[in-house]
Amino acid sequence: MKEVFIDDHGNVTVLGLAISIVILAIGFIGIAQVQATLTSHRVQSAADLSALAGAQSLGDPCSAAVAVATANSVELTACESVSGDISVIVEANPPSLVAALFRRFDIPIGRVMASAKAGPSGP
């Protein structure tokens, strides 16, 4: 009977490399998720602040909302003021890491959007 010698040197190295790649991919996806969540919260905060600034403004509420939105690095896309109540919609670009990940897999990605409404308190 013929003896077959199988050389298994280096198998652990290949397995270790594969595990490292999987861990790095999970880390990359986790960082992208954190960036997306932080951006969503930042845009919502900017919408809330813009609406509050407009509601407290003595002059044109929408110009106050635009100023606050610009200061928070978001774009005010809609502003409506009706009898002291102000509604705003703001948008911002998604984080670069998230956008790059979506572009890599040809997944369409829009802008991050948030809305808020503020006005005088009730009776």
The first five atom37 places (N, CA, C, CB, O) and aatype in JSON, in Angstrom:
{
  "aatype": [12, 11, 6, 19, 13, 9, 3, 3, 8, 7, 2, 19, 16, 19, 10, 7, 10, 0, 9, 15, 9, 19, 9, 10, 0, 9, 7, 13, 9, 7, 9, 0, 5, 19, 5, 0, 16, 10, 16, 15, 8, 1, 19, 5, 15, 0, 0, 3, 10, 15, 0, 10, 0, 7, 0, 5, 15, 10, 7, 3, 14, 4, 15, 0, 0, 19, 0, 19, 0, 16, 0, 2, 15, 19, 6, 10, 16, 0, 4, 6, 15, 19, 15, 7, 3, 9, 15, 19, 9, 19, 6, 0, 2, 14, 14, 15, 10, 19, 0, 0, 10, 13, 1, 1, 13, 3, 9, 14, 9, 7, 1, 19, 12, 0, 15, 0, 11, 0, 7, 14, 15, 7, 14],
  "atom_mask": [
    [1, 1, 1, 1, 1],
    [1, 1, 1, 1, 1],
    [1, 1, 1, 1, 1],
    [1, 1, 1, 1, 1],
    [1, 1, 1, 1, 1],
    [1, 1, 1, 1, 1],
    [1, 1, 1, 1, 1],
    [1, 1, 1, 1, 1],
    [1, 1, 1, 1, 1],
    [1, 1, 1, 0, 1],
    [1, 1, 1, 1, 1],
    [1, 1, 1, 1, 1],
    [1, 1, 1, 1, 1],
    [1, 1, 1, 1, 1],
    [1, 1, 1, 1, 1],
    [1, 1, 1, 0, 1],
    [1, 1, 1, 1, 1],
    [1, 1, 1, 1, 1],
    [1, 1, 1, 1, 1],
    [1, 1, 1, 1, 1],
    [1, 1, 1, 1, 1],
    [1, 1, 1, 1, 1],
    [1, 1, 1, 1, 1],
    [1, 1, 1, 1, 1],
    [1, 1, 1, 1, 1],
    [1, 1, 1, 1, 1],
    [1, 1, 1, 0, 1],
    [1, 1, 1, 1, 1],
    [1, 1, 1, 1, 1],
    [1, 1, 1, 0, 1],
    [1, 1, 1, 1, 1],
    [1, 1, 1, 1, 1],
    [1, 1, 1, 1, 1],
    [1, 1, 1, 1, 1],
    [1, 1, 1, 1, 1],
    [1, 1, 1, 1, 1],
    [1, 1, 1, 1, 1],
    [1, 1, 1, 1, 1],
    [1, 1, 1, 1, 1],
    [1, 1, 1, 1, 1],
    [1, 1, 1, 1, 1],
    [1, 1, 1, 1, 1],
    [1, 1, 1, 1, 1],
    [1, 1, 1, 1, 1],
    [1, 1, 1, 1, 1],
    [1, 1, 1, 1, 1],
    [1, 1, 1, 1, 1],
    [1, 1, 1, 1, 1],
    [1, 1, 1, 1, 1],
    [1, 1, 1, 1, 1],
    [1, 1, 1, 1, 1],
    [1, 1, 1, 1, 1],
    [1, 1, 1, 1, 1],
    [1, 1, 1, 0, 1],
    [1, 1, 1, 1, 1],
    [1, 1, 1, 1, 1],
    [1, 1, 1, 1, 1],
    [1, 1, 1, 1, 1],
    [1, 1, 1, 0, 1],
    [1, 1, 1, 1, 1],
    [1, 1, 1, 1, 1],
    [1, 1, 1, 1, 1],
    [1, 1, 1, 1, 1],
    [1, 1, 1, 1, 1],
    [1, 1, 1, 1, 1],
    [1, 1, 1, 1, 1],
    [1, 1, 1, 1, 1],
    [1, 1, 1, 1, 1],
    [1, 1, 1, 1, 1],
    [1, 1, 1, 1, 1],
    [1, 1, 1, 1, 1],
    [1, 1, 1, 1, 1],
    [1, 1, 1, 1, 1],
    [1, 1, 1, 1, 1],
    [1, 1, 1, 1, 1],
    [1, 1, 1, 1, 1],
    [1, 1, 1, 1, 1],
    [1, 1, 1, 1, 1],
    [1, 1, 1, 1, 1],
    [1, 1, 1, 1, 1],
    [1, 1, 1, 1, 1],
    [1, 1, 1, 1, 1],
    [1, 1, 1, 1, 1],
    [1, 1, 1, 0, 1],
    [1, 1, 1, 1, 1],
    [1, 1, 1, 1, 1],
    [1, 1, 1, 1, 1],
    [1, 1, 1, 1, 1],
    [1, 1, 1, 1, 1],
    [1, 1, 1, 1, 1],
    [1, 1, 1, 1, 1],
    [1, 1, 1, 1, 1],
    [1, 1, 1, 1, 1],
    [1, 1, 1, 1, 1],
    [1, 1, 1, 1, 1],
    [1, 1, 1, 1, 1],
    [1, 1, 1, 1, 1],
    [1, 1, 1, 1, 1],
    [1, 1, 1, 1, 1],
    [1, 1, 1, 1, 1],
    [1, 1, 1, 1, 1],
    [1, 1, 1, 1, 1],
    [1, 1, 1, 1, 1],
    [1, 1, 1, 1, 1],
    [1, 1, 1, 1, 1],
    [1, 1, 1, 1, 1],
    [1, 1, 1, 1, 1],
    [1, 1, 1, 1, 1],
    [1, 1, 1, 1, 1],
    [1, 1, 1, 0, 1],
    [1, 1, 1, 1, 1],
    [1, 1, 1, 1, 1],
    [1, 1, 1, 1, 1],
    [1, 1, 1, 1, 1],
    [1, 1, 1, 1, 1],
    [1, 1, 1, 1, 1],
    [1, 1, 1, 1, 1],
    [1, 1, 1, 1, 1],
    [1, 1, 1, 0, 1],
    [1, 1, 1, 1, 1],
    [1, 1, 1, 1, 1],
    [1, 1, 1, 0, 1],
    [1, 1, 1, 1, 1]
  ],
  "atom_positions": [
    [[0.84, -1.16, 0.0], [0.0, 0.0, 0.0], [0.89, 1.24, 0.0], [-0.96, -0.01, 1.21], [1.92, 1.29, 0.68]],
    [[0.49, 2.2, -0.76], [1.25, 3.43, -0.92], [0.86, 4.43, 0.16], [1.03, 4.03, -2.33], [-0.33, 4.65, 0.41]],
    [[1.83, 5.03, 0.78], [1.57, 6.04, 1.8], [1.44, 7.4, 1.15], [2.68, 6.06, 2.87], [2.28, 7.8, 0.35]],
    [[0.37, 8.12, 1.49], [0.16, 9.46, 0.96], [0.47, 10.45, 2.08], [-1.31, 9.64, 0.42], [-0.09, 10.38, 3.18]],
    [[1.37, 11.36, 1.78], [1.74, 12.37, 2.77], [1.09, 13.69, 2.38], [3.3, 12.51, 2.87], [1.36, 14.24, 1.3]],
    [[0.24, 14.2, 3.24], [-0.42, 15.47, 2.99], [0.25, 16.52, 3.86], [-1.96, 15.38, 3.26], [0.31, 16.39, 5.09]],
    [[0.72, 17.55, 3.22], [1.4, 18.64, 3.93], [0.36, 19.66, 4.37], [2.49, 19.3, 3.05], [-0.26, 20.32, 3.53]],
    [[0.16, 19.8, 5.67], [-0.82, 20.75, 6.15], [-0.18, 21.95, 6.83], [-1.77, 20.06, 7.11], [-0.84, 22.65, 7.61]],
    [[1.06, 22.2, 6.56], [1.72, 23.39, 7.1], [1.1, 24.63, 6.47], [3.25, 23.34, 6.86], [0.95, 24.69, 5.25]],
    [[0.76, 25.63, 7.29], [0.21, 26.88, 6.77], [-1.31, 26.95, 6.82], [0.0, 0.0, 0.0], [-1.89, 28.0, 6.53]],
    [[-1.97, 25.85, 7.18], [-3.44, 25.88, 7.25], [-3.93, 26.85, 8.31], [-3.98, 24.48, 7.54], [-4.93, 27.55, 8.11]],
    [[-3.24, 26.9, 9.43], [-3.65, 27.79, 10.51], [-3.46, 29.25, 10.08], [-2.84, 27.5, 11.8], [-4.24, 30.12, 10.46]],
    [[-2.43, 29.51, 9.29], [-2.21, 30.87, 8.79], [-3.36, 31.31, 7.89], [-0.88, 30.95, 8.04], [-3.84, 32.44, 8.02]],
    [[-3.78, 30.46, 7.01], [-4.88, 30.78, 6.11], [-6.18, 30.96, 6.9], [-5.06, 29.68, 5.04], [-6.94, 31.88, 6.64]],
    [[-6.42, 30.09, 7.87], [-7.61, 30.21, 8.7], [-7.58, 31.51, 9.52], [-7.72, 28.98, 9.65], [-8.59, 32.2, 9.63]],
    [[-6.42, 31.83, 10.07], [-6.27, 33.08, 10.83], [-6.51, 34.3, 9.96], [0.0, 0.0, 0.0], [-7.13, 35.27, 10.4]],
    [[-6.01, 34.25, 8.73], [-6.23, 35.36, 7.79], [-7.71, 35.5, 7.46], [-5.41, 35.16, 6.5], [-8.22, 36.62, 7.41]],
    [[-8.4, 34.41, 7.23], [-9.83, 34.45, 6.91], [-10.62, 35.01, 8.09], [-10.35, 33.04, 6.55], [-11.53, 35.83, 7.9]],
    [[-10.3, 34.59, 9.3], [-10.99, 35.1, 10.49], [-10.72, 36.59, 10.66], [-10.55, 34.33, 11.76], [-11.63, 37.35, 11.01]],
    [[-9.5, 37.03, 10.41], [-9.16, 38.46, 10.51], [-9.95, 39.28, 9.51], [-7.66, 38.67, 10.29], [-10.41, 40.37, 9.85]],
    [[-10.1, 38.79, 8.3], [-10.86, 39.52, 7.28], [-12.33, 39.63, 7.7], [-10.75, 38.8, 5.91], [-12.94, 40.69, 7.52]],
    [[-12.9, 38.57, 8.24], [-14.29, 38.61, 8.7], [-14.44, 39.61, 9.84], [-14.75, 37.21, 9.15], [-15.4, 40.38, 9.86]],
    [[-13.51, 39.62, 10.79], [-13.58, 40.56, 11.91], [-13.45, 41.99, 11.42], [-12.47, 40.26, 12.94], [-14.16, 42.88, 11.9]],
    [[-12.56, 42.24, 10.47], [-12.41, 43.59, 9.91], [-13.68, 44.03, 9.17], [-11.21, 43.64, 8.96], [-14.08, 45.19, 9.28]],
    [[-14.3, 43.12, 8.43], [-15.53, 43.46, 7.72], [-16.65, 43.8, 8.7], [-15.97, 42.29, 6.8], [-17.4, 44.75, 8.48]],
    [[-16.77, 43.03, 9.77], [-17.79, 43.32, 10.79], [-17.51, 44.66, 11.45], [-17.84, 42.19, 11.86], [-18.43, 45.43, 11.71]],
    [[-16.25, 44.94, 11.72], [-15.88, 46.24, 12.29], [-16.2, 47.38, 11.36], [0.0, 0.0, 0.0], [-16.69, 48.42, 11.8]],
    [[-15.93, 47.22, 10.08], [-16.21, 48.25, 9.08], [-17.71, 48.53, 9.02], [-15.68, 47.83, 7.69], [-18.12, 49.68, 8.99]],
    [[-18.51, 47.48, 9.0], [-19.96, 47.65, 8.96], [-20.46, 48.3, 10.25], [-20.65, 46.28, 8.74], [-21.36, 49.13, 10.21]],
    [[-19.87, 47.93, 11.38], [-20.25, 48.55, 12.65], [-19.93, 50.03, 12.68], [0.0, 0.0, 0.0], [-20.75, 50.82, 13.15]],
    [[-18.77, 50.42, 12.18], [-18.4, 51.84, 12.13], [-19.34, 52.6, 11.2], [-16.93, 52.0, 11.67], [-19.75, 53.71, 11.51]],
    [[-19.67, 52.0, 10.07], [-20.61, 52.65, 9.14], [-21.97, 52.85, 9.79], [-20.76, 51.81, 7.86], [-22.61, 53.88, 9.6]],
    [[-22.43, 51.86, 10.56], [-23.72, 51.97, 11.25], [-23.68, 53.08, 12.3], [-24.08, 50.63, 11.92], [-24.64, 53.85, 12.42]],
    [[-22.6, 53.18, 13.04], [-22.47, 54.23, 14.05], [-22.45, 55.6, 13.38], [-21.18, 54.03, 14.88], [-23.1, 56.54, 13.86]],
    [[-21.72, 55.73, 12.27], [-21.69, 57.01, 11.54], [-23.09, 57.39, 11.06], [-20.72, 56.92, 10.35], [-23.48, 58.55, 11.18]],
    [[-23.82, 56.45, 10.52], [-25.17, 56.73, 10.02], [-26.09, 57.16, 11.16], [-25.75, 55.5, 9.31], [-26.88, 58.08, 11.0]],
    [[-25.99, 56.5, 12.3], [-26.83, 56.84, 13.44], [-26.49, 58.23, 13.97], [-26.66, 55.81, 14.55], [-27.39, 59.03, 14.26]],
    [[-25.2, 58.53, 14.09], [-24.79, 59.85, 14.57], [-25.24, 60.96, 13.61], [-23.27, 59.91, 14.74], [-25.68, 62.02, 14.05]],
    [[-25.14, 60.71, 12.32], [-25.59, 61.7, 11.35], [-27.09, 61.92, 11.44], [-25.21, 61.27, 9.92], [-27.56, 63.06, 11.37]],
    [[-27.84, 60.85, 11.61], [-29.29, 60.97, 11.75], [-29.65, 61.81, 12.97], [-29.93, 59.57, 11.85], [-30.54, 62.66, 12.91]],
    [[-28.98, 61.57, 14.08], [-29.24, 62.34, 15.3], [-28.83, 63.8, 15.13], [-28.49, 61.72, 16.49], [-29.52, 64.7, 15.6]],
    [[-27.7, 64.03, 14.45], [-27.23, 65.4, 14.23], [-28.22, 66.18, 13.38], [-25.84, 65.39, 13.56], [-28.51, 67.34, 13.66]],
    [[-28.74, 65.54, 12.33], [-29.69, 66.21, 11.44], [-31.01, 66.47, 12.17], [-29.94, 65.35, 10.17], [-31.61, 67.53, 11.99]],
    [[-31.47, 65.53, 12.99], [-32.7, 65.75, 13.76], [-32.51, 66.88, 14.76], [-33.12, 64.45, 14.49], [-33.42, 67.7, 14.94]],
    [[-31.36, 66.94, 15.4], [-31.09, 68.05, 16.34], [-31.08, 69.38, 15.61], [-29.75, 67.83, 17.06], [-31.6, 70.38, 16.13]],
    [[-30.49, 69.42, 14.43], [-30.46, 70.66, 13.65], [-31.87, 71.08, 13.25], [-29.58, 70.48, 12.39], [-32.18, 72.27, 13.24]],
    [[-32.73, 70.11, 12.92], [-34.13, 70.43, 12.58], [-34.86, 71.0, 13.79], [-34.86, 69.17, 12.06], [-35.58, 71.99, 13.68]],
    [[-34.66, 70.38, 14.95], [-35.3, 70.87, 16.17], [-34.85, 72.28, 16.51], [-35.01, 69.92, 17.34], [-35.66, 73.15, 16.83]],
    [[-33.53, 72.51, 16.44], [-33.0, 73.84, 16.75], [-33.48, 74.89, 15.75], [-31.47, 73.8, 16.75], [-33.78, 76.02, 16.14]],
    [[-33.56, 74.52, 14.48], [-34.04, 75.46, 13.46], [-35.49, 75.84, 13.7], [-33.87, 74.86, 12.06], [-35.86, 77.0, 13.58]],
    [[-36.31, 74.85, 14.05], [-37.72, 75.13, 14.31], [-37.87, 76.02, 15.55], [-38.5, 73.83, 14.49], [-38.69, 76.94, 15.56]],
    [[-37.09, 75.73, 16.58], [-37.17, 76.55, 17.8], [-36.7, 77.98, 17.53], [-36.33, 75.93, 18.92], [-37.29, 78.94, 18.02]],
    [[-35.64, 78.12, 16.75], [-35.14, 79.46, 16.42], [-36.19, 80.24, 15.63], [-33.82, 79.38, 15.61], [-36.4, 81.43, 15.87]],
    [[-36.84, 79.57, 14.7], [-37.88, 80.24, 13.92], [-39.07, 80.62, 14.78], [0.0, 0.0, 0.0], [-39.64, 81.7, 14.6]],
    [[-39.45, 79.75, 15.72], [-40.6, 80.03, 16.57], [-40.31, 81.19, 17.53], [-40.99, 78.78, 17.37], [-41.23, 81.93, 17.9]],
    [[-39.06, 81.36, 17.94], [-38.71, 82.43, 18.88], [-38.29, 83.71, 18.19], [-37.6, 81.97, 19.79], [-38.04, 84.72, 18.84]],
    [[-38.22, 83.68, 16.89], [-37.76, 84.85, 16.14], [-38.79, 85.97, 16.19], [-37.48, 84.47, 14.69], [-40.0, 85.74, 16.13]],
    [[-38.28, 87.19, 16.32], [-39.17, 88.36, 16.31], [-39.44, 88.83, 14.88], [-38.57, 89.5, 17.13], [-40.45, 89.48, 14.61]],
    [[-38.52, 88.49, 13.97], [-38.68, 88.88, 12.58], [-39.21, 87.73, 11.75], [0.0, 0.0, 0.0], [-40.17, 87.07, 12.13]],
    [[-38.56, 87.51, 10.6], [-38.95, 86.42, 9.71], [-38.51, 85.08, 10.3], [-38.33, 86.62, 8.29], [-37.3, 84.86, 10.46]],
    [[-39.44, 84.19, 10.63], [-39.06, 82.92, 11.26], [-38.22, 82.02, 10.35], [-40.29, 82.19, 11.69], [-37.34, 81.31, 10.83]],
    [[-38.48, 82.05, 9.05], [-37.74, 81.17, 8.15], [-36.29, 81.61, 8.0], [-38.41, 81.13, 6.78], [-35.41, 80.76, 7.83]],
    [[-36.02, 82.95, 8.06], [-34.61, 83.36, 7.96], [-33.84, 82.95, 9.2], [-34.5, 84.88, 7.76], [-32.66, 82.61, 9.11]],
    [[-34.49, 82.98, 10.37], [-33.82, 82.51, 11.58], [-33.56, 81.01, 11.49], [-34.68, 82.84, 12.83], [-32.5, 80.54, 11.92]],
    [[-34.51, 80.26, 10.94], [-34.35, 78.82, 10.79], [-33.22, 78.5, 9.82], [-35.66, 78.18, 10.31], [-32.44, 77.57, 10.05]],
    [[-33.12, 79.27, 8.73], [-32.03, 79.07, 7.76], [-30.69, 79.32, 8.41], [-32.21, 79.99, 6.53], [-29.74, 78.57, 8.18]],
    [[-30.59, 80.37, 9.21], [-29.32, 80.71, 9.86], [-28.87, 79.59, 10.8], [-29.45, 82.03, 10.65], [-27.69, 79.23, 10.81]],
    [[-29.79, 79.05, 11.57], [-29.44, 77.97, 12.5], [-29.11, 76.69, 11.73], [-30.6, 77.71, 13.49], [-28.18, 75.97, 12.09]],
    [[-29.85, 76.4, 10.69], [-29.58, 75.2, 9.89], [-28.2, 75.29, 9.25], [-30.66, 75.01, 8.8], [-27.44, 74.32, 9.25]],
    [[-27.87, 76.45, 8.7], [-26.56, 76.64, 8.07], [-25.45, 76.5, 9.1], [-26.48, 78.02, 7.39], [-24.41, 75.9, 8.82]],
    [[-25.66, 77.05, 10.29], [-24.66, 76.93, 11.36], [-24.44, 75.48, 11.77], [-25.08, 77.76, 12.57], [-23.38, 75.13, 12.28]],
    [[-25.44, 74.63, 11.56], [-25.33, 73.22, 11.91], [-24.97, 72.33, 10.72], [-26.63, 72.74, 12.52], [-25.08, 71.11, 10.79]],
    [[-24.55, 72.95, 9.63], [-24.09, 72.23, 8.44], [-25.15, 71.35, 7.8], [-22.9, 71.38, 8.79], [-24.86, 70.25, 7.31]],
    [[-26.39, 71.82, 7.81], [-27.46, 71.13, 7.1], [-28.15, 72.14, 6.19], [-28.48, 70.48, 8.1], [-27.97, 73.35, 6.32]],
    [[-28.94, 71.62, 5.26], [-29.64, 72.48, 4.31], [-31.12, 72.5, 4.65], [-29.42, 72.0, 2.84], [-31.76, 71.45, 4.73]],
    [[-31.66, 73.69, 4.84], [-33.09, 73.84, 5.09], [-33.81, 73.74, 3.75], [-33.41, 75.2, 5.82], [-33.63, 74.6, 2.89]],
    [[-34.61, 72.7, 3.57], [-35.27, 72.49, 2.29], [-36.72, 72.94, 2.29], [-35.2, 71.04, 1.91], [-37.29, 73.17, 1.22]],
    [[-37.33, 73.07, 3.47], [-38.71, 73.55, 3.53], [-38.93, 74.27, 4.85], [-39.72, 72.38, 3.37], [-38.43, 73.86, 5.9]],
    [[-39.68, 75.36, 4.78], [-40.0, 76.14, 5.97], [-41.39, 76.72, 5.78], [-38.94, 77.27, 6.22], [-41.68, 77.36, 4.77]],
    [[-42.25, 76.48, 6.76], [-43.62, 77.0, 6.68], [-44.01, 77.56, 8.04], [-44.62, 75.89, 6.23], [-43.85, 76.89, 9.07]],
    [[-44.51, 78.77, 8.04], [-44.92, 79.42, 9.27], [-46.4, 79.77, 9.18], [-44.06, 80.7, 9.55], [-46.82, 80.53, 8.31]],
    [[-47.19, 79.19, 10.08], [-48.62, 79.44, 10.1], [-49.03, 79.79, 11.53], [-49.42, 78.2, 9.58], [-48.91, 78.97, 12.44]],
    [[-49.5, 81.0, 11.72], [-49.98, 81.53, 13.0], [-49.08, 81.15, 14.18], [-51.38, 81.03, 13.27], [-49.54, 80.59, 15.18]],
    [[-47.8, 81.45, 14.04], [-46.85, 81.23, 15.14], [-46.21, 79.86, 15.15], [0.0, 0.0, 0.0], [-45.16, 79.68, 15.77]],
    [[-46.8, 78.88, 14.5], [-46.2, 77.54, 14.41], [-45.28, 77.5, 13.2], [-47.3, 76.43, 14.3], [-45.62, 78.01, 12.14]],
    [[-44.13, 76.9, 13.37], [-43.2, 76.79, 12.26], [-42.84, 75.33, 12.05], [-41.92, 77.64, 12.51], [-42.55, 74.61, 13.01]],
    [[-42.87, 74.9, 10.8], [-42.47, 73.54, 10.42], [-41.28, 73.64, 9.49], [-43.65, 72.77, 9.73], [-41.29, 74.43, 8.54]],
    [[-40.25, 72.84, 9.75], [-39.05, 72.86, 8.91], [-38.68, 71.45, 8.5], [-37.87, 73.53, 9.65], [-38.99, 70.48, 9.2]],
    [[-38.03, 71.35, 7.36], [-37.43, 70.1, 6.9], [-35.99, 70.42, 6.53], [-38.22, 69.47, 5.68], [-35.72, 71.34, 5.76]],
    [[-35.06, 69.65, 7.09], [-33.64, 69.85, 6.78], [-33.07, 68.56, 6.21], [-32.85, 70.28, 8.06], [-33.57, 67.47, 6.46]],
    [[-32.0, 68.71, 5.42], [-31.33, 67.57, 4.81], [-29.83, 67.74, 4.91], [-31.76, 67.4, 3.33], [-29.31, 68.85, 5.0]],
    [[-29.13, 66.61, 4.89], [-27.67, 66.61, 4.87], [-27.21, 65.39, 4.09], [-27.08, 66.61, 6.33], [-27.95, 64.43, 3.91]],
    [[-25.97, 65.45, 3.63], [-25.4, 64.31, 2.93], [-25.09, 63.19, 3.92], [-24.12, 64.72, 2.17], [-24.77, 63.46, 5.08]],
    [[-25.18, 61.94, 3.48], [-24.85, 60.83, 4.38], [-23.35, 60.83, 4.68], [-25.27, 59.49, 3.76], [-22.58, 61.44, 3.94]],
    [[-22.93, 60.15, 5.75], [-21.51, 60.07, 6.06], [-20.73, 59.45, 4.9], [-21.28, 59.27, 7.35], [-21.26, 58.6, 4.18]],
    [[-19.5, 59.87, 4.74], [-18.71, 59.41, 3.59], [-18.48, 57.9, 3.61], [-17.37, 60.13, 3.57], [-18.49, 57.28, 2.55]],
    [[-18.27, 57.31, 4.78], [-18.04, 55.87, 4.84], [-19.28, 55.1, 4.43], [-17.61, 55.46, 6.26], [-19.19, 54.1, 3.72]],
    [[-20.43, 55.56, 4.87], [-21.69, 54.89, 4.51], [-21.95, 55.05, 3.01], [-22.88, 55.48, 5.32], [-22.33, 54.09, 2.34]],
    [[-21.74, 56.26, 2.49], [-21.95, 56.5, 1.06], [-21.01, 55.63, 0.22], [-21.74, 57.99, 0.72], [-21.41, 55.07, -0.8]],
    [[-19.75, 55.52, 0.65], [-18.79, 54.69, -0.08], [-19.2, 53.22, -0.06], [-17.38, 54.85, 0.51], [-19.07, 52.52, -1.07]],
    [[-19.69, 52.76, 1.07], [-20.13, 51.37, 1.19], [-21.31, 51.1, 0.26], [-20.51, 51.04, 2.64], [-21.35, 50.08, -0.43]],
    [[-22.28, 52.02, 0.22], [-23.43, 51.85, -0.65], [-23.03, 51.93, -2.12], [-24.5, 52.89, -0.34], [-23.51, 51.14, -2.94]],
    [[-22.15, 52.87, -2.47], [-21.7, 52.99, -3.86], [-20.95, 51.74, -4.3], [-20.8, 54.23, -4.04], [-21.06, 51.34, -5.46]],
    [[-20.21, 51.14, -3.4], [-19.42, 49.95, -3.73], [-20.32, 48.82, -4.21], [-18.6, 49.49, -2.52], [-19.94, 48.05, -5.1]],
    [[-21.51, 48.72, -3.62], [-22.43, 47.65, -3.98], [-23.57, 48.15, -4.86], [-22.99, 47.01, -2.74], [-24.6, 47.47, -4.98]],
    [[-23.4, 49.33, -5.48], [-24.39, 49.91, -6.39], [-25.78, 50.04, -5.77], [-24.48, 49.08, -7.65], [-26.79, 49.79, -6.42]],
    [[-25.81, 50.41, -4.51], [-27.08, 50.62, -3.81], [-27.34, 52.12, -3.8], [-27.05, 50.02, -2.35], [-26.5, 52.89, -3.32]],
    [[-28.5, 52.56, -4.3], [-28.77, 54.0, -4.29], [-28.94, 54.5, -2.85], [-30.04, 54.32, -5.11], [-29.53, 53.83, -2.01]],
    [[-28.4, 55.67, -2.61], [-28.49, 56.25, -1.27], [-28.94, 57.7, -1.39], [-27.13, 56.15, -0.51], [-28.43, 58.46, -2.22]],
    [[-29.88, 58.07, -0.58], [-30.38, 59.45, -0.6], [-29.72, 60.27, 0.49], [0.0, 0.0, 0.0], [-28.74, 59.85, 1.11]],
    [[-30.27, 61.43, 0.7], [-29.76, 62.31, 1.75], [-30.47, 62.0, 3.06], [-29.94, 63.8, 1.36], [-31.57, 61.43, 3.07]],
    [[-29.85, 62.39, 4.16], [-30.45, 62.22, 5.48], [-31.41, 63.39, 5.7], [-29.35, 62.15, 6.62], [-31.02, 64.54, 5.55]],
    [[-32.66, 63.09, 6.05], [-33.68, 64.12, 6.17], [-34.33, 64.05, 7.55], [-34.74, 63.97, 5.06], [-34.5, 62.97, 8.11]],
    [[-34.7, 65.22, 8.08], [-35.42, 65.28, 9.35], [-36.38, 66.46, 9.31], [-34.44, 65.39, 10.56], [-36.14, 67.44, 8.6]],
    [[-37.46, 66.36, 10.07], [-38.42, 67.46, 10.13], [-38.71, 67.77, 11.59], [-39.74, 67.11, 9.36], [-38.53, 66.93, 12.47]],
    [[-39.15, 69.0, 11.82], [-39.5, 69.41, 13.19], [-40.56, 70.5, 13.12], [-38.24, 69.9, 13.98], [-40.71, 71.19, 12.1]],
    [[-41.27, 70.65, 14.21], [-42.31, 71.68, 14.29], [-42.21, 72.31, 15.67], [-43.74, 71.08, 14.02], [-42.02, 71.61, 16.67]],
    [[-42.35, 73.61, 15.73], [-42.31, 74.32, 17.01], [-43.28, 75.49, 16.96], [-40.87, 74.81, 17.33], [-43.63, 75.98, 15.89]],
    [[-43.69, 75.9, 18.1], [-44.6, 77.03, 18.18], [-44.87, 77.4, 19.62], [0.0, 0.0, 0.0], [-44.31, 76.79, 20.54]],
    [[-45.72, 78.37, 19.83], [-46.02, 78.79, 21.19], [-46.74, 77.67, 21.96], [-46.87, 80.07, 21.19], [-47.44, 76.84, 21.38]],
    [[-46.54, 77.7, 23.27], [-47.2, 76.66, 24.08], [-48.69, 76.96, 24.15], [-46.59, 76.59, 25.51], [-49.14, 78.08, 23.92]],
    [[-49.43, 75.94, 24.48], [-50.89, 76.05, 24.54], [-51.36, 76.89, 25.72], [0.0, 0.0, 0.0], [-50.54, 77.38, 26.5]],
    [[-52.68, 77.07, 25.85], [-53.23, 77.92, 26.93], [-52.99, 77.37, 28.31], [-54.69, 78.1, 26.74], [-53.4, 77.99, 29.29]]
  ]
}
